[in-house]
Amino acid sequence: MPTDLTDGEGHTHQTRFRIPKPMWEAFGRVADRLGSNRTARLLDHVRADIREHGDERDIADLDAGDLELLERRSRKGGRPPQKPRAQ
């Protein structure tokens, strides 16, 4: 059975982790140059790790999480267009 992917208030789970500020800023610039953003890049990495190293339960949770994101975005009219970031 998939785990609860929300914070109990109908929002996707937020988490915090430590990363040196220069590394975080560099990651943001790289994501910008790739036409993406940090969140999308991190989600892509998490998905790839689960696909490569996950068991059946992990893959089921990945599918459930992707379905949740799809449903959430469809209710909100899809993912909003990215705004250009100031350089």
PDB file of N, CA, C and O in Angstrom, chain B, residues numbered from 101:
ATOM      1  N   MET B 101       0.844  -1.173   0.000  1.00  0.00           N
ATOM      2  CA  MET B 101       0.000   0.000   0.000  1.00  0.00           C
ATOM      3  C   MET B 101       0.887   1.233   0.000  1.00  0.00           C
ATOM      4  O   MET B 101       1.811   1.315   0.809  1.00  0.00           O
ATOM      5  N   PRO B 102       0.635   2.205  -0.890  1.00  0.00           N
ATOM      6  CA  PRO B 102       1.478   3.393  -0.942  1.00  0.00           C
ATOM      7  C   PRO B 102       1.397   4.199   0.344  1.00  0.00           C
ATOM      8  O   PRO B 102       0.373   4.210   1.027  1.00  0.00           O
ATOM      9  N   THR B 103       2.480   4.861   0.654  1.00  0.00           N
ATOM     10  CA  THR B 103       2.496   5.709   1.837  1.00  0.00           C
ATOM     11  C   THR B 103       1.785   7.016   1.549  1.00  0.00           C
ATOM     12  O   THR B 103       1.601   7.384   0.389  1.00  0.00           O
ATOM     13  N   ASP B 104       1.383   7.723   2.605  1.00  0.00           N
ATOM     14  CA  ASP B 104       0.736   9.017   2.469  1.00  0.00           C
ATOM     15  C   ASP B 104       1.781  10.027   2.014  1.00  0.00           C
ATOM     16  O   ASP B 104       2.783  10.241   2.697  1.00  0.00           O
ATOM     17  N   LEU B 105       1.550  10.644   0.866  1.00  0.00           N
ATOM     18  CA  LEU B 105       2.529  11.566   0.299  1.00  0.00           C
ATOM     19  C   LEU B 105       2.221  13.019   0.606  1.00  0.00           C
ATOM     20  O   LEU B 105       2.916  13.909   0.116  1.00  0.00           O
ATOM     21  N   THR B 106       1.194  13.281   1.406  1.00  0.00           N
ATOM     22  CA  THR B 106       0.846  14.652   1.734  1.00  0.00           C
ATOM     23  C   THR B 106       1.206  14.956   3.165  1.00  0.00           C
ATOM     24  O   THR B 106       1.499  14.055   3.952  1.00  0.00           O
ATOM     25  N   ASP B 107       1.181  16.237   3.499  1.00  0.00           N
ATOM     26  CA  ASP B 107       1.505  16.638   4.860  1.00  0.00           C
ATOM     27  C   ASP B 107       0.276  16.669   5.756  1.00  0.00           C
ATOM     28  O   ASP B 107       0.339  17.189   6.869  1.00  0.00           O
ATOM     29  N   GLY B 108      -0.833  16.124   5.291  1.00  0.00           N
ATOM     30  CA  GLY B 108      -2.045  16.109   6.081  1.00  0.00           C
ATOM     31  C   GLY B 108      -2.948  17.290   5.803  1.00  0.00           C
ATOM     32  O   GLY B 108      -4.097  17.305   6.246  1.00  0.00           O
ATOM     33  N   GLU B 109      -2.453  18.279   5.078  1.00  0.00           N
ATOM     34  CA  GLU B 109      -3.243  19.457   4.748  1.00  0.00           C
ATOM     35  C   GLU B 109      -3.501  19.541   3.250  1.00  0.00           C
ATOM     36  O   GLU B 109      -3.881  20.601   2.753  1.00  0.00           O
ATOM     37  N   GLY B 110      -3.304  18.451   2.525  1.00  0.00           N
ATOM     38  CA  GLY B 110      -3.547  18.434   1.100  1.00  0.00           C
ATOM     39  C   GLY B 110      -2.414  18.989   0.254  1.00  0.00           C
ATOM     40  O   GLY B 110      -2.597  19.254  -0.934  1.00  0.00           O
ATOM     41  N   HIS B 111      -1.263  19.164   0.849  1.00  0.00           N
ATOM     42  CA  HIS B 111      -0.104  19.675   0.106  1.00  0.00           C
ATOM     43  C   HIS B 111       0.925  18.562  -0.038  1.00  0.00           C
ATOM     44  O   HIS B 111       0.966  17.626   0.760  1.00  0.00           O
ATOM     45  N   THR B 112       1.751  18.682  -1.065  1.00  0.00           N
ATOM     46  CA  THR B 112       2.836  17.714  -1.184  1.00  0.00           C
ATOM     47  C   THR B 112       3.804  17.917  -0.021  1.00  0.00           C
ATOM     48  O   THR B 112       3.920  19.009   0.534  1.00  0.00           O
ATOM     49  N   HIS B 113       4.479  16.859   0.322  1.00  0.00           N
ATOM     50  CA  HIS B 113       5.409  16.855   1.454  1.00  0.00           C
ATOM     51  C   HIS B 113       6.573  17.794   1.197  1.00  0.00           C
ATOM     52  O   HIS B 113       7.169  17.779   0.120  1.00  0.00           O
ATOM     53  N   GLN B 114       6.891  18.608   2.185  1.00  0.00           N
ATOM     54  CA  GLN B 114       8.081  19.441   2.104  1.00  0.00           C
ATOM     55  C   GLN B 114       9.123  18.858   3.035  1.00  0.00           C
ATOM     56  O   GLN B 114       8.804  18.372   4.120  1.00  0.00           O
ATOM     57  N   THR B 115      10.355  18.910   2.608  1.00  0.00           N
ATOM     58  CA  THR B 115      11.439  18.408   3.441  1.00  0.00           C
ATOM     59  C   THR B 115      12.582  19.403   3.399  1.00  0.00           C
ATOM     60  O   THR B 115      12.659  20.247   2.506  1.00  0.00           O
ATOM     61  N   ARG B 116      13.445  19.296   4.352  1.00  0.00           N
ATOM     62  CA  ARG B 116      14.605  20.196   4.413  1.00  0.00           C
ATOM     63  C   ARG B 116      15.868  19.347   4.453  1.00  0.00           C
ATOM     64  O   ARG B 116      15.887  18.253   5.016  1.00  0.00           O
ATOM     65  N   PHE B 117      16.903  19.868   3.853  1.00  0.00           N
ATOM     66  CA  PHE B 117      18.195  19.216   3.960  1.00  0.00           C
ATOM     67  C   PHE B 117      19.261  20.287   3.904  1.00  0.00           C
ATOM     68  O   PHE B 117      19.016  21.399   3.437  1.00  0.00           O
ATOM     69  N   ARG B 118      20.421  19.956   4.374  1.00  0.00           N
ATOM     70  CA  ARG B 118      21.524  20.921   4.412  1.00  0.00           C
ATOM     71  C   ARG B 118      22.375  20.788   3.156  1.00  0.00           C
ATOM     72  O   ARG B 118      22.693  19.688   2.704  1.00  0.00           O
ATOM     73  N   ILE B 119      22.731  21.943   2.613  1.00  0.00           N
ATOM     74  CA  ILE B 119      23.609  21.995   1.444  1.00  0.00           C
ATOM     75  C   ILE B 119      24.338  23.333   1.510  1.00  0.00           C
ATOM     76  O   ILE B 119      23.718  24.345   1.835  1.00  0.00           O
ATOM     77  N   PRO B 120      25.620  23.365   1.214  1.00  0.00           N
ATOM     78  CA  PRO B 120      26.327  24.640   1.238  1.00  0.00           C
ATOM     79  C   PRO B 120      25.686  25.636   0.262  1.00  0.00           C
ATOM     80  O   PRO B 120      25.330  25.279  -0.861  1.00  0.00           O
ATOM     81  N   LYS B 121      25.547  26.877   0.706  1.00  0.00           N
ATOM     82  CA  LYS B 121      24.872  27.896  -0.100  1.00  0.00           C
ATOM     83  C   LYS B 121      25.502  28.061  -1.487  1.00  0.00           C
ATOM     84  O   LYS B 121      24.762  28.142  -2.467  1.00  0.00           O
ATOM     85  N   PRO B 122      26.831  28.115  -1.615  1.00  0.00           N
ATOM     86  CA  PRO B 122      27.399  28.252  -2.970  1.00  0.00           C
ATOM     87  C   PRO B 122      27.004  27.091  -3.890  1.00  0.00           C
ATOM     88  O   PRO B 122      26.771  27.290  -5.083  1.00  0.00           O
ATOM     89  N   MET B 123      26.929  25.876  -3.327  1.00  0.00           N
ATOM     90  CA  MET B 123      26.542  24.721  -4.127  1.00  0.00           C
ATOM     91  C   MET B 123      25.079  24.843  -4.562  1.00  0.00           C
ATOM     92  O   MET B 123      24.745  24.532  -5.706  1.00  0.00           O
ATOM     93  N   TRP B 124      24.201  25.296  -3.650  1.00  0.00           N
ATOM     94  CA  TRP B 124      22.778  25.472  -3.955  1.00  0.00           C
ATOM     95  C   TRP B 124      22.591  26.536  -5.041  1.00  0.00           C
ATOM     96  O   TRP B 124      21.788  26.363  -5.957  1.00  0.00           O
ATOM     97  N   GLU B 125      23.335  27.629  -4.930  1.00  0.00           N
ATOM     98  CA  GLU B 125      23.233  28.695  -5.927  1.00  0.00           C
ATOM     99  C   GLU B 125      23.739  28.208  -7.291  1.00  0.00           C
ATOM    100  O   GLU B 125      23.131  28.502  -8.321  1.00  0.00           O
ATOM    101  N   ALA B 126      24.848  27.468  -7.296  1.00  0.00           N
ATOM    102  CA  ALA B 126      25.371  26.917  -8.548  1.00  0.00           C
ATOM    103  C   ALA B 126      24.360  25.961  -9.172  1.00  0.00           C
ATOM    104  O   ALA B 126      24.160  25.975 -10.387  1.00  0.00           O
ATOM    105  N   PHE B 127      23.719  25.129  -8.346  1.00  0.00           N
ATOM    106  CA  PHE B 127      22.704  24.201  -8.833  1.00  0.00           C
ATOM    107  C   PHE B 127      21.545  24.958  -9.469  1.00  0.00           C
ATOM    108  O   PHE B 127      21.013  24.527 -10.491  1.00  0.00           O
ATOM    109  N   GLY B 128      21.151  26.075  -8.879  1.00  0.00           N
ATOM    110  CA  GLY B 128      20.092  26.901  -9.458  1.00  0.00           C
ATOM    111  C   GLY B 128      20.480  27.460 -10.812  1.00  0.00           C
ATOM    112  O   GLY B 128      19.672  27.470 -11.741  1.00  0.00           O
ATOM    113  N   ARG B 129      21.722  27.927 -10.928  1.00  0.00           N
ATOM    114  CA  ARG B 129      22.185  28.458 -12.212  1.00  0.00           C
ATOM    115  C   ARG B 129      22.237  27.372 -13.276  1.00  0.00           C
ATOM    116  O   ARG B 129      21.841  27.594 -14.420  1.00  0.00           O
ATOM    117  N   VAL B 130      22.728  26.198 -12.895  1.00  0.00           N
ATOM    118  CA  VAL B 130      22.791  25.079 -13.848  1.00  0.00           C
ATOM    119  C   VAL B 130      21.383  24.693 -14.285  1.00  0.00           C
ATOM    120  O   VAL B 130      21.139  24.492 -15.475  1.00  0.00           O
ATOM    121  N   ALA B 131      20.464  24.589 -13.348  1.00  0.00           N
ATOM    122  CA  ALA B 131      19.078  24.251 -13.689  1.00  0.00           C
ATOM    123  C   ALA B 131      18.501  25.286 -14.652  1.00  0.00           C
ATOM    124  O   ALA B 131      17.818  24.932 -15.613  1.00  0.00           O
ATOM    125  N   ASP B 132      18.775  26.559 -14.393  1.00  0.00           N
ATOM    126  CA  ASP B 132      18.308  27.623 -15.300  1.00  0.00           C
ATOM    127  C   ASP B 132      18.854  27.415 -16.709  1.00  0.00           C
ATOM    128  O   ASP B 132      18.116  27.504 -17.690  1.00  0.00           O
ATOM    129  N   ARG B 133      20.164  27.134 -16.799  1.00  0.00           N
ATOM    130  CA  ARG B 133      20.778  26.948 -18.117  1.00  0.00           C
ATOM    131  C   ARG B 133      20.188  25.737 -18.841  1.00  0.00           C
ATOM    132  O   ARG B 133      20.166  25.688 -20.071  1.00  0.00           O
ATOM    133  N   LEU B 134      19.721  24.781 -18.079  1.00  0.00           N
ATOM    134  CA  LEU B 134      19.106  23.592 -18.671  1.00  0.00           C
ATOM    135  C   LEU B 134      17.617  23.788 -18.933  1.00  0.00           C
ATOM    136  O   LEU B 134      16.936  22.866 -19.382  1.00  0.00           O
ATOM    137  N   GLY B 135      17.110  24.993 -18.652  1.00  0.00           N
ATOM    138  CA  GLY B 135      15.697  25.278 -18.876  1.00  0.00           C
ATOM    139  C   GLY B 135      14.795  24.597 -17.862  1.00  0.00           C
ATOM    140  O   GLY B 135      13.651  24.257 -18.164  1.00  0.00           O
ATOM    141  N   SER B 136      15.313  24.403 -16.669  1.00  0.00           N
ATOM    142  CA  SER B 136      14.577  23.689 -15.638  1.00  0.00           C
ATOM    143  C   SER B 136      14.620  24.483 -14.343  1.00  0.00           C
ATOM    144  O   SER B 136      14.882  25.685 -14.349  1.00  0.00           O
ATOM    145  N   ASN B 137      14.361  23.807 -13.239  1.00  0.00           N
ATOM    146  CA  ASN B 137      14.498  24.409 -11.922  1.00  0.00           C
ATOM    147  C   ASN B 137      14.970  23.340 -10.953  1.00  0.00           C
ATOM    148  O   ASN B 137      14.996  22.155 -11.285  1.00  0.00           O
ATOM    149  N   ARG B 138      15.338  23.761  -9.764  1.00  0.00           N
ATOM    150  CA  ARG B 138      15.895  22.815  -8.797  1.00  0.00           C
ATOM    151  C   ARG B 138      14.916  21.694  -8.468  1.00  0.00           C
ATOM    152  O   ARG B 138      15.294  20.523  -8.417  1.00  0.00           O
ATOM    153  N   THR B 139      13.654  22.060  -8.247  1.00  0.00           N
ATOM    154  CA  THR B 139      12.663  21.047  -7.872  1.00  0.00           C
ATOM    155  C   THR B 139      12.527  19.977  -8.944  1.00  0.00           C
ATOM    156  O   THR B 139      12.554  18.784  -8.641  1.00  0.00           O
ATOM    157  N   ALA B 140      12.383  20.394 -10.183  1.00  0.00           N
ATOM    158  CA  ALA B 140      12.234  19.430 -11.276  1.00  0.00           C
ATOM    159  C   ALA B 140      13.464  18.534 -11.388  1.00  0.00           C
ATOM    160  O   ALA B 140      13.340  17.327 -11.591  1.00  0.00           O
ATOM    161  N   ARG B 141      14.656  19.128 -11.254  1.00  0.00           N
ATOM    162  CA  ARG B 141      15.894  18.349 -11.352  1.00  0.00           C
ATOM    163  C   ARG B 141      16.009  17.350 -10.204  1.00  0.00           C
ATOM    164  O   ARG B 141      16.410  16.204 -10.407  1.00  0.00           O
ATOM    165  N   LEU B 142      15.652  17.798  -8.985  1.00  0.00           N
ATOM    166  CA  LEU B 142      15.709  16.897  -7.836  1.00  0.00           C
ATOM    167  C   LEU B 142      14.698  15.762  -7.982  1.00  0.00           C
ATOM    168  O   LEU B 142      15.015  14.607  -7.697  1.00  0.00           O
ATOM    169  N   LEU B 143      13.484  16.087  -8.423  1.00  0.00           N
ATOM    170  CA  LEU B 143      12.485  15.041  -8.636  1.00  0.00           C
ATOM    171  C   LEU B 143      12.955  14.034  -9.682  1.00  0.00           C
ATOM    172  O   LEU B 143      12.755  12.831  -9.516  1.00  0.00           O
ATOM    173  N   ASP B 144      13.577  14.515 -10.757  1.00  0.00           N
ATOM    174  CA  ASP B 144      14.099  13.604 -11.782  1.00  0.00           C
ATOM    175  C   ASP B 144      15.146  12.662 -11.187  1.00  0.00           C
ATOM    176  O   ASP B 144      15.168  11.470 -11.493  1.00  0.00           O
ATOM    177  N   HIS B 145      16.007  13.209 -10.339  1.00  0.00           N
ATOM    178  CA  HIS B 145      17.047  12.379  -9.717  1.00  0.00           C
ATOM    179  C   HIS B 145      16.426  11.342  -8.775  1.00  0.00           C
ATOM    180  O   HIS B 145      16.825  10.178  -8.777  1.00  0.00           O
ATOM    181  N   VAL B 146      15.456  11.768  -7.977  1.00  0.00           N
ATOM    182  CA  VAL B 146      14.788  10.838  -7.062  1.00  0.00           C
ATOM    183  C   VAL B 146      14.106   9.720  -7.848  1.00  0.00           C
ATOM    184  O   VAL B 146      14.214   8.546  -7.493  1.00  0.00           O
ATOM    185  N   ARG B 147      13.406  10.094  -8.915  1.00  0.00           N
ATOM    186  CA  ARG B 147      12.747   9.075  -9.753  1.00  0.00           C
ATOM    187  C   ARG B 147      13.769   8.073 -10.307  1.00  0.00           C
ATOM    188  O   ARG B 147      13.543   6.864 -10.268  1.00  0.00           O
ATOM    189  N   ALA B 148      14.877   8.578 -10.815  1.00  0.00           N
ATOM    190  CA  ALA B 148      15.904   7.701 -11.400  1.00  0.00           C
ATOM    191  C   ALA B 148      16.468   6.746 -10.350  1.00  0.00           C
ATOM    192  O   ALA B 148      16.660   5.564 -10.633  1.00  0.00           O
ATOM    193  N   ASP B 149      16.734   7.243  -9.146  1.00  0.00           N
ATOM    194  CA  ASP B 149      17.250   6.378  -8.083  1.00  0.00           C
ATOM    195  C   ASP B 149      16.239   5.296  -7.718  1.00  0.00           C
ATOM    196  O   ASP B 149      16.604   4.135  -7.536  1.00  0.00           O
ATOM    197  N   ILE B 150      14.967   5.682  -7.611  1.00  0.00           N
ATOM    198  CA  ILE B 150      13.946   4.685  -7.258  1.00  0.00           C
ATOM    199  C   ILE B 150      13.827   3.645  -8.356  1.00  0.00           C
ATOM    200  O   ILE B 150      13.748   2.451  -8.068  1.00  0.00           O
ATOM    201  N   ARG B 151      13.812   4.077  -9.613  1.00  0.00           N
ATOM    202  CA  ARG B 151      13.710   3.113 -10.724  1.00  0.00           C
ATOM    203  C   ARG B 151      14.895   2.159 -10.754  1.00  0.00           C
ATOM    204  O   ARG B 151      14.733   0.965 -11.010  1.00  0.00           O
ATOM    205  N   GLU B 152      16.082   2.684 -10.494  1.00  0.00           N
ATOM    206  CA  GLU B 152      17.285   1.861 -10.584  1.00  0.00           C
ATOM    207  C   GLU B 152      17.473   0.955  -9.370  1.00  0.00           C
ATOM    208  O   GLU B 152      17.911  -0.186  -9.519  1.00  0.00           O
ATOM    209  N   HIS B 153      17.155   1.434  -8.190  1.00  0.00           N
ATOM    210  CA  HIS B 153      17.493   0.704  -6.967  1.00  0.00           C
ATOM    211  C   HIS B 153      16.283   0.259  -6.145  1.00  0.00           C
ATOM    212  O   HIS B 153      16.441  -0.436  -5.141  1.00  0.00           O
ATOM    213  N   GLY B 154      15.080   0.653  -6.560  1.00  0.00           N
ATOM    214  CA  GLY B 154      13.900   0.368  -5.754  1.00  0.00           C
ATOM    215  C   GLY B 154      13.372  -1.045  -5.920  1.00  0.00           C
ATOM    216  O   GLY B 154      13.602  -1.718  -6.924  1.00  0.00           O
ATOM    217  N   ASP B 155      12.644  -1.467  -4.874  1.00  0.00           N
ATOM    218  CA  ASP B 155      11.951  -2.754  -4.954  1.00  0.00           C
ATOM    219  C   ASP B 155      10.508  -2.495  -5.408  1.00  0.00           C
ATOM    220  O   ASP B 155      10.161  -1.371  -5.773  1.00  0.00           O
ATOM    221  N   GLU B 156       9.682  -3.525  -5.385  1.00  0.00           N
ATOM    222  CA  GLU B 156       8.302  -3.391  -5.873  1.00  0.00           C
ATOM    223  C   GLU B 156       7.529  -2.322  -5.109  1.00  0.00           C
ATOM    224  O   GLU B 156       6.795  -1.534  -5.706  1.00  0.00           O
ATOM    225  N   ARG B 157       7.696  -2.296  -3.793  1.00  0.00           N
ATOM    226  CA  ARG B 157       6.993  -1.283  -2.995  1.00  0.00           C
ATOM    227  C   ARG B 157       7.456   0.127  -3.360  1.00  0.00           C
ATOM    228  O   ARG B 157       6.642   1.042  -3.484  1.00  0.00           O
ATOM    229  N   ASP B 158       8.767   0.294  -3.531  1.00  0.00           N
ATOM    230  CA  ASP B 158       9.302   1.607  -3.896  1.00  0.00           C
ATOM    231  C   ASP B 158       8.746   2.070  -5.245  1.00  0.00           C
ATOM    232  O   ASP B 158       8.368   3.231  -5.398  1.00  0.00           O
ATOM    233  N   ILE B 159       8.696   1.161  -6.217  1.00  0.00           N
ATOM    234  CA  ILE B 159       8.172   1.490  -7.544  1.00  0.00           C
ATOM    235  C   ILE B 159       6.687   1.836  -7.444  1.00  0.00           C
ATOM    236  O   ILE B 159       6.224   2.761  -8.112  1.00  0.00           O
ATOM    237  N   ALA B 160       5.942   1.109  -6.624  1.00  0.00           N
ATOM    238  CA  ALA B 160       4.521   1.409  -6.432  1.00  0.00           C
ATOM    239  C   ALA B 160       4.344   2.794  -5.802  1.00  0.00           C
ATOM    240  O   ALA B 160       3.454   3.547  -6.199  1.00  0.00           O
ATOM    241  N   ASP B 161       5.189   3.129  -4.823  1.00  0.00           N
ATOM    242  CA  ASP B 161       5.118   4.463  -4.212  1.00  0.00           C
ATOM    243  C   ASP B 161       5.512   5.548  -5.209  1.00  0.00           C
ATOM    244  O   ASP B 161       4.936   6.636  -5.206  1.00  0.00           O
ATOM    245  N   LEU B 162       6.487   5.255  -6.056  1.00  0.00           N
ATOM    246  CA  LEU B 162       6.869   6.205  -7.105  1.00  0.00           C
ATOM    247  C   LEU B 162       5.682   6.467  -8.031  1.00  0.00           C
ATOM    248  O   LEU B 162       5.368   7.616  -8.343  1.00  0.00           O
ATOM    249  N   ASP B 163       5.032   5.400  -8.463  1.00  0.00           N
ATOM    250  CA  ASP B 163       3.861   5.547  -9.333  1.00  0.00           C
ATOM    251  C   ASP B 163       2.749   6.331  -8.641  1.00  0.00           C
ATOM    252  O   ASP B 163       2.110   7.183  -9.258  1.00  0.00           O
ATOM    253  N   ALA B 164       2.520   6.043  -7.359  1.00  0.00           N
ATOM    254  CA  ALA B 164       1.488   6.765  -6.607  1.00  0.00           C
ATOM    255  C   ALA B 164       1.843   8.244  -6.470  1.00  0.00           C
ATOM    256  O   ALA B 164       0.974   9.109  -6.583  1.00  0.00           O
ATOM    257  N   GLY B 165       3.105   8.527  -6.230  1.00  0.00           N
ATOM    258  CA  GLY B 165       3.545   9.918  -6.111  1.00  0.00           C
ATOM    259  C   GLY B 165       3.407  10.671  -7.419  1.00  0.00           C
ATOM    260  O   GLY B 165       2.959  11.818  -7.434  1.00  0.00           O
ATOM    261  N   ASP B 166       3.791  10.033  -8.521  1.00  0.00           N
ATOM    262  CA  ASP B 166       3.649  10.684  -9.825  1.00  0.00           C
ATOM    263  C   ASP B 166       2.180  10.911 -10.166  1.00  0.00           C
ATOM    264  O   ASP B 166       1.829  11.938 -10.748  1.00  0.00           O
ATOM    265  N   LEU B 167       1.321   9.961  -9.809  1.00  0.00           N
ATOM    266  CA  LEU B 167      -0.113  10.130 -10.031  1.00  0.00           C
ATOM    267  C   LEU B 167      -0.655  11.298  -9.203  1.00  0.00           C
ATOM    268  O   LEU B 167      -1.464  12.088  -9.691  1.00  0.00           O
ATOM    269  N   GLU B 168      -0.208  11.402  -7.956  1.00  0.00           N
ATOM    270  CA  GLU B 168      -0.631  12.525  -7.113  1.00  0.00           C
ATOM    271  C   GLU B 168      -0.230  13.864  -7.734  1.00  0.00           C
ATOM    272  O   GLU B 168      -1.027  14.800  -7.780  1.00  0.00           O
ATOM    273  N   LEU B 169       1.014  13.944  -8.211  1.00  0.00           N
ATOM    274  CA  LEU B 169       1.459  15.188  -8.842  1.00  0.00           C
ATOM    275  C   LEU B 169       0.637  15.503 -10.086  1.00  0.00           C
ATOM    276  O   LEU B 169       0.261  16.654 -10.307  1.00  0.00           O
ATOM    277  N   LEU B 170       0.357  14.494 -10.896  1.00  0.00           N
ATOM    278  CA  LEU B 170      -0.437  14.688 -12.104  1.00  0.00           C
ATOM    279  C   LEU B 170      -1.838  15.191 -11.752  1.00  0.00           C
ATOM    280  O   LEU B 170      -2.335  16.136 -12.365  1.00  0.00           O
ATOM    281  N   GLU B 171      -2.472  14.558 -10.764  1.00  0.00           N
ATOM    282  CA  GLU B 171      -3.814  14.975 -10.354  1.00  0.00           C
ATOM    283  C   GLU B 171      -3.796  16.385  -9.773  1.00  0.00           C
ATOM    284  O   GLU B 171      -4.672  17.195 -10.077  1.00  0.00           O
ATOM    285  N   ARG B 172      -2.814  16.675  -8.949  1.00  0.00           N
ATOM    286  CA  ARG B 172      -2.713  18.004  -8.334  1.00  0.00           C
ATOM    287  C   ARG B 172      -2.550  19.086  -9.404  1.00  0.00           C
ATOM    288  O   ARG B 172      -3.190  20.135  -9.341  1.00  0.00           O
ATOM    289  N   ARG B 173      -1.693  18.819 -10.377  1.00  0.00           N
ATOM    290  CA  ARG B 173      -1.456  19.809 -11.438  1.00  0.00           C
ATOM    291  C   ARG B 173      -2.668  19.967 -12.335  1.00  0.00           C
ATOM    292  O   ARG B 173      -2.930  21.065 -12.828  1.00  0.00           O
ATOM    293  N   SER B 174      -3.422  18.880 -12.560  1.00  0.00           N
ATOM    294  CA  SER B 174      -4.607  18.993 -13.413  1.00  0.00           C
ATOM    295  C   SER B 174      -5.687  19.822 -12.727  1.00  0.00           C
ATOM    296  O   SER B 174      -6.428  20.538 -13.400  1.00  0.00           O
ATOM    297  N   ARG B 175      -5.790  19.740 -11.407  1.00  0.00           N
ATOM    298  CA  ARG B 175      -6.760  20.555 -10.665  1.00  0.00           C
ATOM    299  C   ARG B 175      -6.377  22.023 -10.681  1.00  0.00           C
ATOM    300  O   ARG B 175      -7.238  22.899 -10.612  1.00  0.00           O
ATOM    301  N   LYS B 176      -5.095  22.284 -10.772  1.00  0.00           N
ATOM    302  CA  LYS B 176      -4.606  23.662 -10.748  1.00  0.00           C
ATOM    303  C   LYS B 176      -4.374  24.209 -12.151  1.00  0.00           C
ATOM    304  O   LYS B 176      -3.810  25.293 -12.303  1.00  0.00           O
ATOM    305  N   GLY B 177      -4.790  23.491 -13.161  1.00  0.00           N
ATOM    306  CA  GLY B 177      -4.599  23.954 -14.531  1.00  0.00           C
ATOM    307  C   GLY B 177      -3.238  23.639 -15.098  1.00  0.00           C
ATOM    308  O   GLY B 177      -2.803  24.276 -16.057  1.00  0.00           O
ATOM    309  N   GLY B 178      -2.562  22.673 -14.528  1.00  0.00           N
ATOM    310  CA  GLY B 178      -1.239  22.295 -15.029  1.00  0.00           C
ATOM    311  C   GLY B 178      -0.149  23.072 -14.334  1.00  0.00           C
ATOM    312  O   GLY B 178      -0.411  23.955 -13.517  1.00  0.00           O
ATOM    313  N   ARG B 179       1.042  22.739 -14.660  1.00  0.00           N
ATOM    314  CA  ARG B 179       2.202  23.431 -14.074  1.00  0.00           C
ATOM    315  C   ARG B 179       2.286  24.827 -14.666  1.00  0.00           C
ATOM    316  O   ARG B 179       2.249  24.980 -15.887  1.00  0.00           O
ATOM    317  N   PRO B 180       2.401  25.861 -13.816  1.00  0.00           N
ATOM    318  CA  PRO B 180       2.483  27.219 -14.356  1.00  0.00           C
ATOM    319  C   PRO B 180       3.751  27.418 -15.163  1.00  0.00           C
ATOM    320  O   PRO B 180       4.771  26.786 -14.890  1.00  0.00           O
ATOM    321  N   PRO B 181       3.692  28.302 -16.167  1.00  0.00           N
ATOM    322  CA  PRO B 181       4.905  28.547 -16.952  1.00  0.00           C
ATOM    323  C   PRO B 181       6.003  29.130 -16.057  1.00  0.00           C
ATOM    324  O   PRO B 181       5.734  29.908 -15.141  1.00  0.00           O
ATOM    325  N   GLN B 182       7.225  28.740 -16.342  1.00  0.00           N
ATOM    326  CA  GLN B 182       8.349  29.250 -15.565  1.00  0.00           C
ATOM    327  C   GLN B 182       8.625  30.689 -15.934  1.00  0.00           C
ATOM    328  O   GLN B 182       8.605  31.059 -17.108  1.00  0.00           O
ATOM    329  N   LYS B 183       8.883  31.500 -14.916  1.00  0.00           N
ATOM    330  CA  LYS B 183       9.254  32.895 -15.140  1.00  0.00           C
ATOM    331  C   LYS B 183      10.756  32.964 -15.318  1.00  0.00           C
ATOM    332  O   LYS B 183      11.498  32.265 -14.628  1.00  0.00           O
ATOM    333  N   PRO B 184      11.209  33.800 -16.234  1.00  0.00           N
ATOM    334  CA  PRO B 184      12.672  33.950 -16.378  1.00  0.00           C
ATOM    335  C   PRO B 184      13.256  34.470 -15.069  1.00  0.00           C
ATOM    336  O   PRO B 184      12.686  35.356 -14.431  1.00  0.00           O
ATOM    337  N   ARG B 185      14.393  33.913 -14.680  1.00  0.00           N
ATOM    338  CA  ARG B 185      15.044  34.348 -13.457  1.00  0.00           C
ATOM    339  C   ARG B 185      16.016  35.463 -13.756  1.00  0.00           C
ATOM    340  O   ARG B 185      16.677  35.468 -14.795  1.00  0.00           O
ATOM    341  N   ALA B 186      16.097  36.410 -12.836  1.00  0.00           N
ATOM    342  CA  ALA B 186      17.051  37.511 -12.983  1.00  0.00           C
ATOM    343  C   ALA B 186      18.466  36.961 -12.856  1.00  0.00           C
ATOM    344  O   ALA B 186      18.733  36.121 -11.996  1.00  0.00           O
ATOM    345  N   GLN B 187      19.334  37.411 -13.675  1.00  0.00           N
ATOM    346  CA  GLN B 187      20.726  36.945 -13.646  1.00  0.00           C
ATOM    347  C   GLN B 187      21.541  37.765 -12.689  1.00  0.00           C
ATOM    348  O   GLN B 187      22.737  37.521 -12.530  1.00  0.00           O
TER     349      GLN B 187
END
